[in-house]
């Protein structure tokens, strides 16, 4: 599993792209790295691109991920999950139900994610950051 992120300071938006087969061990390692690298920035919104992440989808695994997420990350931001497969949508819905206290939604395009977060004024900068993120994962 690979995880890369890009920050858009004007909109306080963090873009995260997940690729490969989900691994709880790699998720934990990535979480440690994420916490260290984002300690000094203000995050109000997060777009998680999970379209190329392969979940071995089991409700118990989603619950385990949610518990870890709740333990280590404060729920002070809005999250949008970019989805493309039914299992992505199921994950996003179940995960959002388990992680309370934040606005969580899912959609299939970066344009819709920006609209849901009401960041249309920053679309050009966000689009450039997303393309930069894409180039680091190809």
Backbone torsions as a table, in degrees:
resi	resn	phi	psi	omega
1	UNK	NA	136.0	178.2
2	UNK	-120.9	142.3	-180.0
3	UNK	-135.0	125.7	175.7
4	UNK	-130.9	150.9	178.8
5	UNK	-139.8	158.6	-179.0
6	UNK	-140.3	139.2	-177.5
7	UNK	-110.7	136.5	174.9
8	UNK	-110.5	99.4	-172.9
9	UNK	-63.0	-36.5	-177.4
10	UNK	-62.4	-35.4	-179.0
11	UNK	-104.6	2.1	-179.1
12	UNK	52.7	43.6	-176.1
13	UNK	-111.0	133.3	175.0
14	UNK	-109.6	126.0	175.3
15	UNK	-102.1	129.0	178.3
16	UNK	-127.3	130.2	177.4
17	UNK	-115.9	130.3	-179.7
18	UNK	-113.4	134.3	-177.9
19	UNK	-137.2	143.0	173.5
20	UNK	99.2	-166.0	-178.8
21	UNK	-85.6	129.7	-178.0
22	UNK	-62.3	136.1	176.4
23	UNK	-136.3	125.5	-179.7
24	UNK	-62.9	-39.6	178.1
25	UNK	-60.2	-46.1	179.4
26	UNK	-68.3	-33.8	176.4
27	UNK	-61.4	-45.7	179.4
28	UNK	-63.0	-42.8	178.3
29	UNK	-63.5	-42.8	179.1
30	UNK	-65.3	-35.8	178.8
31	UNK	-64.7	-43.1	176.5
32	UNK	-58.8	-47.5	179.4
33	UNK	-62.4	-43.8	-179.7
34	UNK	-59.4	-47.4	-178.5
35	UNK	-60.8	-43.6	179.7
36	UNK	-65.2	-46.6	-174.3
37	UNK	-75.3	-20.9	-177.7
38	UNK	-108.5	9.3	-176.9
39	UNK	-59.0	-35.2	-172.9
40	UNK	-99.4	10.8	179.2
41	UNK	-118.6	151.4	177.4
42	UNK	-92.5	125.0	-179.4
43	UNK	-117.0	121.5	176.4
44	UNK	-107.5	-27.7	-176.1
45	UNK	-139.4	146.9	177.4
46	UNK	-135.2	132.7	171.0
47	UNK	-111.1	117.8	178.8
48	UNK	-100.0	116.3	175.8
49	UNK	-92.8	102.8	-177.8
50	UNK	-108.1	16.3	-175.2
51	UNK	-66.9	-23.3	179.6
52	UNK	-113.2	21.1	177.0
53	UNK	-101.0	132.0	179.9
54	UNK	-102.0	109.1	176.5
55	UNK	-90.3	136.3	164.6
56	UNK	-88.5	82.3	-164.5
57	UNK	-66.5	113.3	172.2
58	UNK	-138.4	134.2	-179.2
59	UNK	-53.4	-35.0	180.0
60	UNK	-65.5	-33.6	178.1
61	UNK	-69.3	-40.6	178.6
62	UNK	-63.5	-41.0	178.3
63	UNK	-63.4	-39.8	178.6
64	UNK	-64.1	-44.0	178.1
65	UNK	-61.6	-43.8	-179.3
66	UNK	-62.1	-42.9	-179.8
67	UNK	-62.0	-42.2	178.2
68	UNK	-64.6	-45.3	-179.8
69	UNK	-57.9	-46.3	-179.3
70	UNK	-63.6	-39.2	-177.4
71	UNK	-66.5	-38.5	-170.7
72	UNK	-104.9	-21.2	-174.7
73	UNK	-120.8	127.6	176.1
74	UNK	-71.6	143.4	-178.7
75	UNK	-89.5	64.9	-179.0
76	UNK	-110.0	14.4	-177.3
77	UNK	-135.3	164.7	175.1
78	UNK	-94.2	142.4	-179.3
79	UNK	-125.2	136.1	172.4
80	UNK	-122.5	133.1	178.0
81	UNK	-105.4	121.4	174.1
82	UNK	-81.2	122.4	-174.7
83	UNK	-124.5	154.6	176.4
84	UNK	-139.6	-14.8	-178.3
85	UNK	-123.7	155.0	178.3
86	UNK	-53.6	-39.0	-179.2
87	UNK	-66.9	-29.6	175.2
88	UNK	-63.9	-45.0	-178.8
89	UNK	-63.8	-44.4	178.7
90	UNK	-59.4	-46.2	178.7
91	UNK	-58.4	-50.1	-176.2
92	UNK	-59.5	-42.4	-178.8
93	UNK	-68.8	-48.8	-179.1
94	UNK	-64.9	-42.0	-180.0
95	UNK	-62.4	-46.0	179.7
96	UNK	-60.4	-36.6	179.0
97	UNK	-67.9	-30.6	-178.0
98	UNK	-85.9	-25.6	-179.2
99	UNK	-107.1	95.8	-176.0
100	UNK	-85.9	165.3	171.6
101	UNK	93.2	8.4	176.8
102	UNK	-143.5	155.2	174.1
103	UNK	-76.0	123.8	-180.0
104	UNK	-132.7	136.7	179.0
105	UNK	-149.1	176.3	176.1
106	UNK	-143.0	153.7	177.7
107	UNK	-160.9	-178.7	-175.1
108	UNK	-110.5	-6.2	-178.6
109	UNK	-132.9	154.3	177.6
110	UNK	-65.1	-34.3	178.9
111	UNK	-60.9	-46.4	-179.8
112	UNK	-67.4	-37.7	177.8
113	UNK	-60.2	-44.4	179.1
114	UNK	-62.5	-41.0	177.7
115	UNK	-64.4	-44.2	-179.7
116	UNK	-61.3	-34.4	179.4
117	UNK	-86.7	-1.9	-179.8
118	UNK	58.5	46.0	-179.2
119	UNK	-115.8	26.8	-176.1
120	UNK	-54.7	-33.9	-179.1
121	UNK	-63.5	-23.2	-178.6
122	UNK	-106.1	16.6	-172.9
123	UNK	-57.8	-42.8	-177.3
124	UNK	-61.0	-46.7	179.1
125	UNK	-65.1	-40.1	179.5
126	UNK	-66.4	-41.2	178.9
127	UNK	-61.7	-42.3	177.0
128	UNK	-63.1	-43.2	179.2
129	UNK	-63.6	-39.2	179.5
130	UNK	-66.1	-39.7	177.5
131	UNK	-65.1	-38.5	176.5
132	UNK	-62.2	-42.8	177.2
133	UNK	-62.2	-44.3	178.9
134	UNK	-59.3	-41.7	-178.0
135	UNK	-66.1	-27.4	179.7
136	UNK	-81.6	-6.6	-178.3
137	UNK	-116.7	4.1	-179.2
138	UNK	-92.7	NA	NA
